[in-house]
Amino acid sequence: MAITDPQAVRFCNETIRQAADKIVGLHYELIRMKQQWVAEGMGAKLPDDGQVVEDGAPADGRPPLNTTEVNALKDYVLAFTADMEANDNLKLNTALGIAVNPR
């Protein structure tokens, strides 16, 4: 028996599939970030010691950024991508099976 309720079908097409696109796209972007972190030796350049990153943030109203925050976000990236790839890419494959336009 198939679901034909127009509201449910619209929700799947406009919300579920778009969420899958975004999840897969985010995963790919985070993989690129991990690769760049390693390739450019960012672990040595951004030690987890709380130093402020002088990126001009105060001048344009952004909050200051420090290396502890940078490393925490990198750790979140590692956790997210590991979770997506766990159990033979179970979560990634689920999202890929639904996605129609991952970026």
N, C-alpha and C positions, 0 to 999 in steps of 0.2 A: 504494500500500500504506500503510495507516495503522498507527500505533503503538498497540497495545492493552495492552501490558504494564502491569499494575496499578501496579507500583512507579514506572515512568516517568510514567504518567498522574498519579499522586498527586504526584510531584515537580513536574511542570509546574503543577498546580493549586495546590499548597500552598507552593511555593518560588518558581518562576519568575514566576508571575502576581503574587504578593505583592511580589517584588522590583521588578517593573515599576511596581506601584502606588506603592511608596515612592520610586522614582527620579522618576517624574512629579510626585508630591507635593512632593518636595524641590526639583525644578526650579521649580515654581510658587511655593513659599515663597521661594526665592532671588531670583526675579524681583521679588516684592513687596519684599524687602529692598533690592534695587538701586533700585527706584522711590522708596522711602522715603529712602534715602541721598541721592538727588538732590533730592527735594522738600523735605527738611528741611535742606539745606545741610551735611550731616555732614562733607564734605571740609574745610570751613573750621573746623568746631567740633572735629574730631578730627584735627589735623594729624599727619603721620607723623614725630613727633619724640621718641617715647618717654615722653611725659608719662604719669603714672599717672592712671587714671580712678578718682576717689574714689566708689566705688559701695557702700561698706560691706562689701566682701569680707573684709577681715581680721577683722571682728567676727563673721562667721558661718562662717569657716573656708574660704571660697573663695580661690583664689590671686589675687593682684593682677592687674589688667588694665592694659596700657599701650597708648598710641595706635599704636605700631609693630605690635603684635599685632592690633589692630583693623583697621588698614589692610592687613595681610598677609591676614587672613581675607576682607576685602572683595575683595582681588585674586584669591583662590581662588574666590570666588563668581563674579566676572566671568569667570574662565577656565572654570569648570564650565558656566555658562550659555552661553558662546560655543561651547564644544565640543558641547553638546547641540543647538544651533541651526545648527551648521556644515552645509554641503552641503544646504541647503534643509531644515533640521530633521531630518536623517537619523536621529540617535540618539533624538531626542525622538519622532519618528514611529514608530520601532521599538518603543520602550517603550509608547507610546499604543496601538499595535496589539495589545499583549499585556495591558495593564492592564485591569482590570474595575472598580476602585474607587479611582482616584487621588484624593487629597485635596488 
